[in-house]
């Protein structure tokens, strides 16, 4: 089964607020976006954010240049339906992030859902090349992954765990770590998942 087929099936077969990664309020993501110091008129790309409520909360905070990228068309359709008329204020991008050809630069790249599913070095290198092209020269990266003591699998797929040292090594010298935070995420089923959140600036 391809990566796209897996995620289309995942979103067709389950109610979104029952999925393990669901957050009613993605507070740590919102805090880190605020910590960038950017005003709400910046451009923001949410990678793997198809079913996330992050876009809802950013719209409520008057962010108006929002793009959501997801490999699953079902996830994007569900999020757009949830937003109703507000969905017209968002750019919805159905694509695999490792193949994404950005039409323009973004000031904030946010990813709580995609990077730790990239288990091959080749996929991670493709992701980082896309990131380097898509992030503006003054841009900032907010990336969340399962921590070293977090789950080994999610949605039936293997993942890669990270700490700050491992993430720095993956991203290379082009990014400077500004802050990191641990999160104990409680899934809708009541299980605990341990995440690490990182905020990076572009070097130089």
Beta strands, then each sheet from edge to edge (+ up, - down):
strand 1: 43-47
strand 2: 65-70
strand 3: 90-94
strand 4: 106-111
strand 5: 135-146
strand 6: 153-154
strand 7: 157-158
strand 8: 175-186
strand 9: 192-202
sheet 1: 3+ 2+ 1+ 4+ 5+ 9- 8+
sheet 2: 6+ 7-
end
